[in-house]
Amino acid sequence: MKALLLISSGIDSPVAGHLMIKRGVEIIAIHFNNLKEEDDKSLRTTKRLVKKLSLITNKKIKLYIIHNYENQKQIMEHTNRRFQCVICKRLMYRIAERIAEKEKCEYLITGENLGQVASQTLDNLRVLDDATEMIVLRPLLCNEKNDTIKIARQIGTYDISIEHKEACPFVPKRPLTKAKLEKVRMQEEKLNIQRIVDDSIKNAKAVAI
């Protein structure tokens, strides 16, 4: 079984990857860089986290890097600000799906945890799932945060994750928490989604860590 892990520099997604690796899943990773710099602290932290996961598998993990700054900027400039996080995440799913298909992955994996942040409510997760035909595995969905932190400490990713906490600069003051699919789609019509996805794939970089 092979799956594509959406990984950030945070605590949750490396733990999600670890749990799936322990269940025999082969992991490829994808990171969305939301900052303007192509090689910022967040990306360097993410690479270190992927390295930790590769030590579990005893082989290098391929990491795709998507420069997501311009995508976020387009969403911010052309859609209702409250929809930013949901539209961004749907876009990430679409891009990840394309990479997953290329790599012959069967699933997507995320570190999403129910109700933890703006995009992770039941209403929003349902809207996110609409953006992809692939099954999204969420091994941390109902975890208590302390349980996730405990695992992160055990596998050596916690200290790496907390070294660098760079908040996404595009998160609105009042992000949408009860998204309605038809309204999200109306906002997405203001964007050329297919071109954004195509450009992101074309400009993606891949490294083995």
Long-range contacts (C-beta under 8 A, 24 or more apart in sequence): 1-25, 1-26, 1-106, 1-107, 2-26, 2-27, 2-28, 2-103, 2-104, 2-105, 2-106, 3-27, 3-28, 3-100, 3-105, 3-106, 3-107, 3-108, 3-109, 3-137, 4-28, 4-29, 4-30, 4-96, 4-99, 4-100, 4-103, 4-105, 4-107, 4-108, 4-109, 5-29, 5-30, 5-108, 5-109, 5-110, 6-30, 6-31, 6-32, 6-92, 6-96, 6-108, 6-109, 6-110, 6-111, 7-31, 7-46, 7-49, 7-50, 7-63, 7-111, 8-32, 8-42, 8-46, 8-111, 9-41, 9-42, 9-43, 9-45, 9-46, 9-49, 9-161, 9-164, 9-166, 10-111, 10-161, 11-111, 11-148, 11-149, 11-152, 11-157, 11-158, 11-161, 11-162, 12-111, 12-112, 12-113, 12-116, 12-140, 12-148, 13-110, 13-111, 14-49, 14-52, 14-53, 14-111, 14-152, 14-155, 14-157, 14-161, 15-111, 15-140, 15-148, 15-151, 15-152, 15-155, 15-157, 16-109, 16-110, 16-111, 16-137, 16-138, 16-139, 16-140, 17-53, 17-109, 17-111, 18-53, 18-56, 18-151, 18-155, 18-157, 19-139, 19-140, 19-151, 20-109, 20-137, 20-139, 21-53, 21-56, 21-57, 22-56, 25-107, 25-109, 26-57, 27-53, 27-57, 27-61, 27-109, 28-61, 28-62, 28-63, 28-64, 28-99, 28-100, 28-103, 28-105, 29-53, 29-61, 29-62, 29-63, 29-64, 30-63, 30-64, 30-65, 30-66, 30-95, 30-96, 30-99, 31-63, 31-64, 31-65, 31-66, 32-66, 32-68, 32-92, 32-95, 33-65, 33-66, 33-67, 33-68, 33-69, 34-68, 34-69, 34-72, 34-168, 34-169, 34-170, 35-69, 35-166, 35-169, 36-69, 38-67, 40-166, 41-164, 41-166, 42-164, 42-166, 44-164, 45-160, 45-161, 45-163, 45-164, 47-207, 47-209, 48-160, 49-157, 49-160, 49-161, 50-209, 51-209, 52-155, 52-156, 52-157, 52-160, 53-157, 54-209, 56-155, 60-208, 60-209, 61-208, 61-209, 62-103, 62-206, 62-207, 62-208, 62-209, 63-206, 63-207, 63-208, 63-209, 64-99, 64-204, 64-205, 64-206, 65-204, 65-205, 65-206, 65-207, 66-92, 66-95, 66-200, 66-203, 66-204, 67-200, 67-203, 68-92, 68-200, 71-196, 71-200, 72-168, 72-170, 73-170, 74-191, 74-196, 75-170, 75-191, 76-170, 78-190, 78-191, 79-187, 79-188, 79-190, 79-191, 80-187, 81-172, 82-172, 82-174, 82-175, 82-176, 83-176, 83-179, 83-183, 83-184, 83-187, 84-170, 84-171, 84-172, 84-175, 85-118, 85-119, 85-171, 85-172, 85-175, 85-176, 86-119, 86-124, 86-127, 86-128, 86-175, 86-176, 86-179, 86-184, 87-184, 87-187, 87-188, 87-191, 88-170, 89-119, 89-124, 89-128, 89-131, 90-127, 90-128, 90-130, 90-131, 90-184, 90-188, 91-131, 91-193, 91-196, 91-197, 93-128, 93-131, 93-132, 93-136, 94-131, 94-132, 94-193, 94-197, 95-197, 95-200, 95-201, 96-132, 97-132, 97-133, 97-134, 98-197, 98-201, 99-201, 99-204, 100-134, 105-134, 106-134, 106-135, 107-134, 107-135, 107-136, 107-137, 108-132, 108-134, 108-135, 108-136, 108-137, 109-136, 109-137, 109-138, 109-139, 110-136, 110-137, 110-138, 111-138, 111-140, 112-138, 112-140, 112-141, 113-138, 113-140, 113-141, 113-142, 113-143, 113-145, 113-148, 114-141, 114-142, 116-145, 118-171, 118-175, 118-176, 118-177, 119-175, 121-177, 121-178, 123-177, 123-178, 123-179, 123-180, 124-176, 124-177, 124-178, 124-179, 126-181, 127-179, 127-180, 127-181, 127-184, 130-181
